[in-house]
Amino acid sequence: MNHAIDTQLIHAGETDRVEGAVRMPIFQTAMFEHDDSPLRYIRYNNTPNQEVLNRKLAVLEGAEEALVTGSGMTAITGAILSVLKPGEHLLAQNSLYGGTHGFVCTLMADLGITVSFFDADAPDTWQSLLQTNTRAIYVESITNPLLHVCDLEGIVAFAQANNLTSLIDNTFATPFNYKATAAGFDLSLHSATKYLNGHSDIVAGVIVGNREQVYQSRQTLKHLGGALDPHACFLLNRGMQTLALRMRQHNSTALALAKFLEDHDKVAHVYYPGLPSHPQHERAARLFEGFGGMLSIELKGELDAVTDLIDRLRLPLYAPSLGGVESLMTRPAISSHAGLTPEERETAGIRDSLLRISVGIEHEDDLIADFKQALH
């Protein structure tokens, strides 16, 4: 049956009721005895705790297969290395998460794989960047940290027309707001550390897509390691079951906070695709079920004003990462994008005073009141 995502999160993939247990037990073992079933070994990503997640995640994005990994960066690097060989070329969006940017510019270059960055909102320029050895194109559904929403439909069509593998980091949107593989992307990647788990207590990643390419990612990660351990699998499975409830709250509260901040006389700019003033608002409204829980702001007093705001806020925690039930805030220039040079951050529009806010599931009135007193 074609169940709603709320129901899929609870029941999809849950085929084995071990000894009648309502919850999948933690199989705290690295390997299983040989029998008529395929070899079960944690590094091969085919133990019961891993497989229930793989099945569930594939259903959530309308994909053929999924693969849980040890971190979001394991998912990203494993997927990229599974579709690109030395001597080949990648097209990448020109505003990427700092860890991804560092990988494609350094380690990937050391392996003899080249990259060209492109403006994801200038489709008339994409064709000129193609090389005879271009094999893949990489974007983010909502960029970190400036919340840009590129022409995702155009990317899919361009990839298909030019026989490219399309990869998307779908962490900020989540399968609740955007089913990337159902929309035509070959591989959808997540840092499950964030919204999928939602409780800031594990590190995990996900690769979702068509059967052949997920299989290739699995083969790559057999050699590189990076499988998710049974206890983390258990926690991720438990966390995912409330994803729909949490995302509705993240979407609603972030929009309310963004509207408040946009109207405040001490705020210079709010980056949030749910605001009509956002340059890709109409696109985001058409593509997404909701606008997500992430927003970034710049204050009129710049860095000193941001530092004061951080000191005065009581509910959001000043900490890296995102997607948990608690609100978090960080300055990307010294966290997610600290690995970029000042010149690279300037080119990407990431100012030292930019404050990124991961809006949790606290009551919106309490969060708004906290920002109101802190900006007073």
NUKOL-873248 format. One record per residue (C-alpha): residue in three letters; x, z, y negated. Coordinates in nm, 3 decimals. Example, Ala and Ser with C-alpha at 12.3 -4.5 7.8 and 13.67 -1.06 7.14 Angstrom:
<pts>
{residu->ALA; u->1.230; w->0.780; v->0.450}
{residu->SER; u->1.367; w->0.714; v->0.106}
</pts>
This chain:
<pts>
{residu->MET; u->0.000; w->0.000; v->0.000}
{residu->ASN; u->0.105; w->-0.065; v->-0.359}
{residu->HIS; u->0.116; w->0.294; v->-0.483}
{residu->ALA; u->0.185; w->0.408; v->-0.840}
{residu->ILE; u->0.537; w->0.523; v->-0.918}
{residu->ASP; u->0.423; w->0.888; v->-0.920}
{residu->THR; u->0.326; w->0.854; v->-0.555}
{residu->GLN; u->0.631; w->0.644; v->-0.463}
{residu->LEU; u->0.860; w->0.916; v->-0.599}
{residu->ILE; u->0.708; w->1.167; v->-0.358}
{residu->HIS; u->0.653; w->0.960; v->-0.044}
{residu->ALA; u->0.863; w->0.641; v->-0.047}
{residu->GLY; u->1.141; w->0.643; v->0.209}
{residu->GLU; u->1.030; w->0.971; v->0.366}
{residu->THR; u->0.989; w->0.831; v->0.718}
{residu->ASP; u->1.160; w->1.098; v->0.928}
{residu->ARG; u->0.998; w->1.441; v->0.946}
{residu->VAL; u->1.274; w->1.626; v->1.129}
{residu->GLU; u->1.115; w->1.887; v->1.355}
{residu->GLY; u->0.806; w->1.856; v->1.135}
{residu->ALA; u->0.992; w->1.973; v->0.821}
{residu->VAL; u->0.802; w->1.881; v->0.504}
{residu->ARG; u->1.133; w->1.847; v->0.316}
{residu->MET; u->1.429; w->1.643; v->0.441}
{residu->PRO; u->1.687; w->1.900; v->0.559}
{residu->ILE; u->2.047; w->1.889; v->0.441}
{residu->PHE; u->2.253; w->1.732; v->0.719}
{residu->GLN; u->2.575; w->1.913; v->0.640}
{residu->THR; u->2.789; w->1.708; v->0.876}
{residu->ALA; u->3.039; w->1.433; v->0.807}
{residu->MET; u->2.958; w->1.232; v->1.120}
{residu->PHE; u->2.708; w->1.191; v->1.404}
{residu->GLU; u->2.748; w->1.137; v->1.778}
{residu->HIS; u->2.748; w->0.779; v->1.903}
{residu->ASP; u->2.415; w->0.667; v->2.045}
{residu->ASP; u->2.209; w->0.349; v->2.032}
{residu->SER; u->2.181; w->0.367; v->1.652}
{residu->PRO; u->2.448; w->0.232; v->1.411}
{residu->LEU; u->2.751; w->0.450; v->1.341}
{residu->ARG; u->2.653; w->0.732; v->1.108}
{residu->TYR; u->2.934; w->0.847; v->0.885}
{residu->ILE; u->2.915; w->0.980; v->0.528}
{residu->ARG; u->3.166; w->0.733; v->0.380}
{residu->TYR; u->2.960; w->0.446; v->0.527}
{residu->ASN; u->2.654; w->0.571; v->0.335}
{residu->ASN; u->2.423; w->0.571; v->0.638}
{residu->THR; u->2.350; w->0.937; v->0.706}
{residu->PRO; u->1.987; w->1.062; v->0.692}
{residu->ASN; u->2.018; w->1.222; v->0.348}
{residu->GLN; u->2.166; w->0.902; v->0.204}
{residu->GLU; u->1.924; w->0.668; v->0.376}
{residu->VAL; u->1.608; w->0.840; v->0.255}
{residu->LEU; u->1.734; w->0.796; v->-0.101}
{residu->ASN; u->1.834; w->0.435; v->-0.041}
{residu->ARG; u->1.484; w->0.353; v->0.081}
{residu->LYS; u->1.313; w->0.539; v->-0.202}
{residu->LEU; u->1.528; w->0.386; v->-0.476}
{residu->ALA; u->1.469; w->0.033; v->-0.350}
{residu->VAL; u->1.093; w->0.085; v->-0.365}
{residu->LEU; u->1.110; w->0.226; v->-0.719}
{residu->GLU; u->1.269; w->-0.086; v->-0.866}
{residu->GLY; u->1.090; w->-0.335; v->-0.643}
{residu->ALA; u->1.418; w->-0.429; v->-0.474}
{residu->GLU; u->1.527; w->-0.512; v->-0.120}
{residu->GLU; u->1.804; w->-0.254; v->-0.087}
{residu->ALA; u->1.966; w->0.040; v->-0.264}
{residu->LEU; u->2.282; w->0.244; v->-0.227}
{residu->VAL; u->2.357; w->0.593; v->-0.358}
{residu->THR; u->2.712; w->0.660; v->-0.474}
{residu->GLY; u->2.928; w->0.950; v->-0.580}
{residu->SER; u->2.887; w->0.886; v->-0.956}
{residu->GLY; u->2.751; w->0.640; v->-1.206}
{residu->MET; u->3.099; w->0.496; v->-1.261}
{residu->THR; u->3.135; w->0.451; v->-0.883}
{residu->ALA; u->2.817; w->0.245; v->-0.889}
{residu->ILE; u->2.937; w->0.038; v->-1.186}
{residu->THR; u->3.291; w->-0.025; v->-1.065}
{residu->GLY; u->3.186; w->-0.078; v->-0.703}
{residu->ALA; u->2.919; w->-0.331; v->-0.800}
{residu->ILE; u->3.147; w->-0.524; v->-1.036}
{residu->LEU; u->3.431; w->-0.538; v->-0.784}
{residu->SER; u->3.192; w->-0.655; v->-0.514}
{residu->VAL; u->3.095; w->-0.968; v->-0.712}
{residu->LEU; u->3.427; w->-1.053; v->-0.882}
{residu->LYS; u->3.761; w->-1.142; v->-0.730}
{residu->PRO; u->4.106; w->-1.178; v->-0.892}
{residu->GLY; u->4.113; w->-1.491; v->-1.104}
{residu->GLU; u->3.742; w->-1.474; v->-1.191}
{residu->HIS; u->3.569; w->-1.402; v->-1.520}
{residu->LEU; u->3.295; w->-1.166; v->-1.643}
{residu->LEU; u->3.067; w->-1.196; v->-1.946}
{residu->ALA; u->2.988; w->-0.849; v->-2.082}
{residu->GLN; u->2.763; w->-0.729; v->-2.362}
{residu->ASN; u->2.966; w->-0.631; v->-2.667}
{residu->SER; u->2.826; w->-0.276; v->-2.688}
{residu->LEU; u->2.889; w->-0.091; v->-2.363}
{residu->TYR; u->2.919; w->0.269; v->-2.251}
{residu->GLY; u->3.278; w->0.378; v->-2.314}
{residu->GLY; u->3.366; w->0.430; v->-1.948}
{residu->THR; u->3.246; w->0.081; v->-1.858}
{residu->HIS; u->3.429; w->-0.071; v->-2.154}
{residu->GLY; u->3.750; w->0.101; v->-2.046}
{residu->PHE; u->3.717; w->-0.023; v->-1.688}
{residu->VAL; u->3.657; w->-0.388; v->-1.773}
{residu->CYS; u->3.936; w->-0.391; v->-2.032}
{residu->THR; u->4.207; w->-0.207; v->-1.835}
{residu->LEU; u->4.172; w->-0.162; v->-1.460}
{residu->MET; u->3.982; w->-0.485; v->-1.414}
{residu->ALA; u->4.249; w->-0.669; v->-1.612}
{residu->ASP; u->4.516; w->-0.517; v->-1.388}
{residu->LEU; u->4.335; w->-0.677; v->-1.094}
{residu->GLY; u->4.344; w->-1.019; v->-1.258}
{residu->ILE; u->3.976; w->-1.028; v->-1.357}
{residu->THR; u->3.911; w->-1.131; v->-1.718}
{residu->VAL; u->3.623; w->-1.045; v->-1.949}
{residu->SER; u->3.466; w->-1.199; v->-2.258}
{residu->PHE; u->3.231; w->-0.993; v->-2.474}
{residu->PHE; u->2.920; w->-1.159; v->-2.612}
{residu->ASP; u->2.650; w->-1.086; v->-2.865}
{residu->ALA; u->2.346; w->-1.023; v->-2.648}
{residu->ASP; u->2.115; w->-1.116; v->-2.935}
{residu->ALA; u->2.276; w->-1.454; v->-3.004}
{residu->PRO; u->2.176; w->-1.668; v->-2.702}
{residu->ASP; u->2.293; w->-1.985; v->-2.874}
{residu->THR; u->2.652; w->-1.856; v->-2.836}
{residu->TRP; u->2.643; w->-1.767; v->-2.466}
{residu->GLN; u->2.702; w->-2.112; v->-2.322}
{residu->SER; u->3.024; w->-2.158; v->-2.518}
{residu->LEU; u->3.172; w->-1.847; v->-2.355}
{residu->LEU; u->3.125; w->-1.974; v->-2.001}
{residu->GLN; u->3.441; w->-2.061; v->-1.811}
{residu->THR; u->3.477; w->-2.249; v->-1.485}
{residu->ASN; u->3.557; w->-1.917; v->-1.318}
{residu->THR; u->3.271; w->-1.713; v->-1.474}
{residu->ARG; u->3.082; w->-1.542; v->-1.193}
{residu->ALA; u->2.879; w->-1.258; v->-1.346}
{residu->ILE; u->2.711; w->-1.125; v->-1.659}
{residu->TYR; u->2.673; w->-0.754; v->-1.745}
{residu->VAL; u->2.439; w->-0.577; v->-1.990}
{residu->GLU; u->2.266; w->-0.245; v->-2.051}
{residu->SER; u->1.887; w->-0.214; v->-2.072}
{residu->ILE; u->1.923; w->0.024; v->-2.369}
{residu->THR; u->2.274; w->0.057; v->-2.505}
{residu->ASN; u->2.468; w->0.379; v->-2.537}
{residu->PRO; u->2.474; w->0.516; v->-2.807}
{residu->LEU; u->2.308; w->0.282; v->-3.061}
{residu->LEU; u->1.993; w->0.216; v->-2.852}
{residu->HIS; u->2.008; w->-0.162; v->-2.882}
{residu->VAL; u->1.765; w->-0.358; v->-2.661}
{residu->CYS; u->1.902; w->-0.704; v->-2.593}
{residu->ASP; u->1.719; w->-1.018; v->-2.484}
{residu->LEU; u->1.688; w->-0.910; v->-2.120}
{residu->GLU; u->1.454; w->-1.194; v->-2.029}
{residu->GLY; u->1.700; w->-1.441; v->-2.179}
{residu->ILE; u->1.988; w->-1.285; v->-1.986}
{residu->VAL; u->1.805; w->-1.326; v->-1.654}
{residu->ALA; u->1.717; w->-1.688; v->-1.730}
{residu->PHE; u->2.074; w->-1.766; v->-1.843}
{residu->ALA; u->2.224; w->-1.608; v->-1.531}
{residu->GLN; u->1.991; w->-1.801; v->-1.302}
{residu->ALA; u->2.054; w->-2.131; v->-1.483}
{residu->ASN; u->2.431; w->-2.089; v->-1.455}
{residu->ASN; u->2.451; w->-1.937; v->-1.106}
{residu->LEU; u->2.580; w->-1.603; v->-1.232}
{residu->THR; u->2.523; w->-1.263; v->-1.076}
{residu->SER; u->2.336; w->-1.052; v->-1.331}
{residu->LEU; u->2.416; w->-0.680; v->-1.349}
{residu->ILE; u->2.243; w->-0.423; v->-1.568}
{residu->ASP; u->2.307; w->-0.056; v->-1.637}
{residu->ASN; u->1.951; w->0.075; v->-1.634}
{residu->THR; u->2.036; w->0.444; v->-1.681}
{residu->PHE; u->1.868; w->0.497; v->-2.020}
{residu->ALA; u->1.546; w->0.316; v->-1.929}
{residu->THR; u->1.512; w->0.439; v->-1.566}
{residu->PRO; u->1.282; w->0.267; v->-1.314}
{residu->PHE; u->0.991; w->0.447; v->-1.477}
{residu->ASN; u->1.029; w->0.254; v->-1.803}
{residu->TYR; u->1.186; w->-0.067; v->-1.671}
{residu->LYS; u->1.212; w->-0.208; v->-1.320}
{residu->ALA; u->1.521; w->-0.421; v->-1.370}
{residu->THR; u->1.543; w->-0.588; v->-1.030}
{residu->ALA; u->1.172; w->-0.669; v->-1.032}
{residu->ALA; u->1.239; w->-0.831; v->-1.372}
{residu->GLY; u->1.499; w->-1.060; v->-1.213}
{residu->PHE; u->1.835; w->-0.882; v->-1.233}
{residu->ASP; u->2.046; w->-0.912; v->-0.920}
{residu->LEU; u->2.193; w->-0.562; v->-0.937}
{residu->SER; u->2.059; w->-0.263; v->-1.128}
{residu->LEU; u->2.295; w->0.033; v->-1.175}
{residu->HIS; u->2.224; w->0.393; v->-1.266}
{residu->SER; u->2.410; w->0.708; v->-1.337}
{residu->ALA; u->2.176; w->0.925; v->-1.131}
{residu->THR; u->2.349; w->1.224; v->-1.291}
{residu->LYS; u->2.111; w->1.162; v->-1.579}
{residu->TYR; u->1.735; w->1.100; v->-1.562}
{residu->LEU; u->1.696; w->1.027; v->-1.191}
{residu->ASN; u->1.817; w->1.376; v->-1.102}
{residu->GLY; u->1.715; w->1.523; v->-1.435}
{residu->HIS; u->1.854; w->1.875; v->-1.399}
{residu->SER; u->2.219; w->1.850; v->-1.508}
{residu->ASP; u->2.349; w->1.990; v->-1.180}
{residu->ILE; u->2.496; w->1.697; v->-0.984}
{residu->VAL; u->2.696; w->1.378; v->-1.038}
{residu->ALA; u->2.563; w->1.067; v->-0.860}
{residu->GLY; u->2.513; w->0.693; v->-0.897}
{residu->VAL; u->2.288; w->0.415; v->-0.768}
{residu->ILE; u->2.319; w->0.043; v->-0.694}
{residu->VAL; u->1.988; w->-0.139; v->-0.646}
{residu->GLY; u->1.928; w->-0.508; v->-0.580}
{residu->ASN; u->1.898; w->-0.789; v->-0.331}
{residu->ARG; u->2.003; w->-0.725; v->0.026}
{residu->GLU; u->2.312; w->-0.945; v->0.034}
{residu->GLN; u->2.471; w->-0.814; v->-0.284}
{residu->VAL; u->2.398; w->-0.448; v->-0.211}
{residu->TYR; u->2.558; w->-0.508; v->0.129}
{residu->GLN; u->2.869; w->-0.641; v->-0.045}
{residu->SER; u->2.876; w->-0.332; v->-0.268}
{residu->ARG; u->2.846; w->-0.114; v->0.041}
{residu->GLN; u->3.143; w->-0.293; v->0.201}
{residu->THR; u->3.351; w->-0.248; v->-0.115}
{residu->LEU; u->3.272; w->0.122; v->-0.135}
{residu->LYS; u->3.354; w->0.175; v->0.232}
{residu->HIS; u->3.712; w->0.106; v->0.128}
{residu->LEU; u->3.705; w->0.284; v->-0.207}
{residu->GLY; u->3.508; w->0.591; v->-0.099}
{residu->GLY; u->3.270; w->0.741; v->-0.350}
{residu->ALA; u->2.980; w->0.820; v->-0.116}
{residu->LEU; u->2.734; w->1.094; v->-0.212}
{residu->ASP; u->2.754; w->1.417; v->-0.013}
{residu->PRO; u->2.449; w->1.555; v->0.173}
{residu->HIS; u->2.379; w->1.848; v->-0.058}
{residu->ALA; u->2.392; w->1.629; v->-0.368}
{residu->CYS; u->2.159; w->1.383; v->-0.189}
{residu->PHE; u->1.913; w->1.666; v->-0.127}
{residu->LEU; u->1.920; w->1.770; v->-0.493}
{residu->LEU; u->1.883; w->1.411; v->-0.615}
{residu->ASN; u->1.587; w->1.353; v->-0.386}
{residu->ARG; u->1.424; w->1.671; v->-0.512}
{residu->GLY; u->1.494; w->1.587; v->-0.875}
{residu->MET; u->1.359; w->1.233; v->-0.847}
{residu->GLN; u->1.019; w->1.356; v->-0.732}
{residu->THR; u->0.939; w->1.471; v->-1.087}
{residu->LEU; u->1.085; w->1.165; v->-1.262}
{residu->ALA; u->0.747; w->1.027; v->-1.371}
{residu->LEU; u->0.634; w->1.363; v->-1.513}
{residu->ARG; u->0.963; w->1.413; v->-1.694}
{residu->MET; u->0.985; w->1.059; v->-1.834}
{residu->ARG; u->0.639; w->1.078; v->-1.985}
{residu->GLN; u->0.747; w->1.393; v->-2.167}
{residu->HIS; u->1.087; w->1.248; v->-2.267}
{residu->ASN; u->0.916; w->0.935; v->-2.403}
{residu->SER; u->0.656; w->1.129; v->-2.599}
{residu->THR; u->0.880; w->1.399; v->-2.743}
{residu->ALA; u->1.162; w->1.162; v->-2.839}
{residu->LEU; u->0.919; w->0.938; v->-3.026}
{residu->ALA; u->0.773; w->1.235; v->-3.215}
{residu->LEU; u->1.120; w->1.366; v->-3.306}
{residu->ALA; u->1.240; w->1.019; v->-3.410}
{residu->LYS; u->0.942; w->0.979; v->-3.645}
{residu->PHE; u->1.008; w->1.320; v->-3.800}
{residu->LEU; u->1.378; w->1.248; v->-3.852}
{residu->GLU; u->1.315; w->0.901; v->-3.996}
{residu->ASP; u->1.097; w->1.055; v->-4.266}
{residu->HIS; u->1.344; w->1.334; v->-4.353}
{residu->ASP; u->1.525; w->1.291; v->-4.684}
{residu->LYS; u->1.859; w->1.408; v->-4.540}
{residu->VAL; u->1.862; w->1.152; v->-4.259}
{residu->ALA; u->2.025; w->0.818; v->-4.338}
{residu->HIS; u->1.936; w->0.634; v->-4.018}
{residu->VAL; u->1.759; w->0.688; v->-3.686}
{residu->TYR; u->1.835; w->0.465; v->-3.387}
{residu->TYR; u->1.534; w->0.465; v->-3.155}
{residu->PRO; u->1.356; w->0.158; v->-3.012}
{residu->GLY; u->1.018; w->0.327; v->-3.035}
{residu->LEU; u->1.024; w->0.314; v->-3.416}
{residu->PRO; u->0.868; w->0.004; v->-3.579}
{residu->SER; u->1.176; w->-0.008; v->-3.803}
{residu->HIS; u->1.403; w->-0.066; v->-3.501}
{residu->PRO; u->1.514; w->-0.432; v->-3.499}
{residu->GLN; u->1.415; w->-0.479; v->-3.132}
{residu->HIS; u->1.099; w->-0.265; v->-3.140}
{residu->GLU; u->0.861; w->-0.547; v->-3.049}
{residu->ARG; u->1.085; w->-0.654; v->-2.761}
{residu->ALA; u->1.114; w->-0.297; v->-2.630}
{residu->ALA; u->0.737; w->-0.251; v->-2.654}
{residu->ARG; u->0.684; w->-0.567; v->-2.450}
{residu->LEU; u->0.946; w->-0.495; v->-2.183}
{residu->PHE; u->0.927; w->-0.119; v->-2.135}
{residu->GLU; u->0.662; w->0.131; v->-2.029}
{residu->GLY; u->0.814; w->0.380; v->-2.274}
{residu->PHE; u->1.105; w->0.399; v->-2.515}
{residu->GLY; u->1.307; w->0.669; v->-2.340}
{residu->GLY; u->1.445; w->1.007; v->-2.433}
{residu->MET; u->1.760; w->0.900; v->-2.619}
{residu->LEU; u->1.806; w->0.866; v->-2.993}
{residu->SER; u->2.098; w->0.871; v->-3.236}
{residu->ILE; u->2.111; w->0.963; v->-3.602}
{residu->GLU; u->2.335; w->0.947; v->-3.904}
{residu->LEU; u->2.295; w->1.193; v->-4.192}
{residu->LYS; u->2.346; w->1.124; v->-4.560}
{residu->GLY; u->2.621; w->1.385; v->-4.578}
{residu->GLU; u->2.805; w->1.213; v->-4.293}
{residu->LEU; u->3.045; w->1.419; v->-4.077}
{residu->ASP; u->3.021; w->1.750; v->-4.267}
{residu->ALA; u->2.643; w->1.734; v->-4.260}
{residu->VAL; u->2.643; w->1.654; v->-3.887}
{residu->THR; u->2.876; w->1.947; v->-3.817}
{residu->ASP; u->2.645; w->2.178; v->-4.010}
{residu->LEU; u->2.342; w->2.046; v->-3.822}
{residu->ILE; u->2.507; w->2.109; v->-3.486}
{residu->ASP; u->2.590; w->2.465; v->-3.591}
{residu->ARG; u->2.237; w->2.539; v->-3.712}
{residu->LEU; u->2.036; w->2.393; v->-3.425}
{residu->ARG; u->1.922; w->2.650; v->-3.169}
{residu->LEU; u->1.747; w->2.452; v->-2.892}
{residu->PRO; u->1.964; w->2.144; v->-2.826}
{residu->LEU; u->2.294; w->2.227; v->-2.658}
{residu->TYR; u->2.614; w->2.070; v->-2.790}
{residu->ALA; u->2.736; w->1.917; v->-2.465}
{residu->PRO; u->2.813; w->1.573; v->-2.316}
{residu->SER; u->2.590; w->1.378; v->-2.077}
{residu->LEU; u->2.215; w->1.330; v->-2.104}
{residu->GLY; u->1.885; w->1.299; v->-1.921}
{residu->GLY; u->1.831; w->1.663; v->-1.829}
{residu->VAL; u->1.528; w->1.881; v->-1.891}
{residu->GLU; u->1.716; w->2.050; v->-2.175}
{residu->SER; u->1.793; w->1.872; v->-2.501}
{residu->LEU; u->2.160; w->1.789; v->-2.547}
{residu->MET; u->2.358; w->1.647; v->-2.837}
{residu->THR; u->2.705; w->1.503; v->-2.870}
{residu->ARG; u->2.919; w->1.293; v->-3.100}
{residu->PRO; u->2.999; w->0.971; v->-2.908}
{residu->ALA; u->3.321; w->0.920; v->-3.103}
{residu->ILE; u->3.470; w->1.225; v->-2.931}
{residu->SER; u->3.281; w->1.208; v->-2.599}
{residu->SER; u->3.134; w->0.898; v->-2.435}
{residu->HIS; u->3.343; w->0.657; v->-2.647}
{residu->ALA; u->3.654; w->0.867; v->-2.705}
{residu->GLY; u->3.854; w->0.621; v->-2.494}
{residu->LEU; u->3.800; w->0.342; v->-2.747}
{residu->THR; u->4.042; w->0.295; v->-3.034}
{residu->PRO; u->3.913; w->0.373; v->-3.386}
{residu->GLU; u->3.909; w->-0.001; v->-3.452}
{residu->GLU; u->3.702; w->-0.067; v->-3.139}
{residu->ARG; u->3.454; w->0.204; v->-3.235}
{residu->GLU; u->3.428; w->0.064; v->-3.586}
{residu->THR; u->3.358; w->-0.283; v->-3.447}
{residu->ALA; u->3.091; w->-0.137; v->-3.218}
{residu->GLY; u->2.928; w->0.050; v->-3.508}
{residu->ILE; u->3.006; w->0.394; v->-3.366}
{residu->ARG; u->3.094; w->0.608; v->-3.665}
{residu->ASP; u->3.260; w->0.950; v->-3.639}
{residu->SER; u->2.943; w->1.102; v->-3.786}
{residu->LEU; u->2.705; w->0.946; v->-3.534}
{residu->LEU; u->2.510; w->1.214; v->-3.344}
{residu->ARG; u->2.351; w->1.120; v->-3.011}
{residu->ILE; u->2.056; w->1.331; v->-2.899}
{residu->SER; u->1.919; w->1.349; v->-2.545}
{residu->VAL; u->1.568; w->1.479; v->-2.600}
{residu->GLY; u->1.461; w->1.714; v->-2.321}
{residu->ILE; u->1.114; w->1.821; v->-2.213}
{residu->GLU; u->1.077; w->2.115; v->-2.451}
{residu->HIS; u->0.755; w->2.116; v->-2.654}
{residu->GLU; u->0.783; w->1.863; v->-2.934}
{residu->ASP; u->0.659; w->2.113; v->-3.197}
{residu->ASP; u->0.943; w->2.352; v->-3.110}
{residu->LEU; u->1.208; w->2.082; v->-3.125}
{residu->ILE; u->1.080; w->1.944; v->-3.455}
{residu->ALA; u->1.066; w->2.296; v->-3.602}
{residu->ASP; u->1.425; w->2.356; v->-3.493}
{residu->PHE; u->1.547; w->2.035; v->-3.659}
{residu->LYS; u->1.341; w->2.117; v->-3.968}
{residu->GLN; u->1.509; w->2.455; v->-4.015}
{residu->ALA; u->1.853; w->2.314; v->-3.936}
{residu->LEU; u->1.816; w->2.035; v->-4.195}
{residu->HIS; u->1.679; w->2.269; v->-4.461}
</pts>
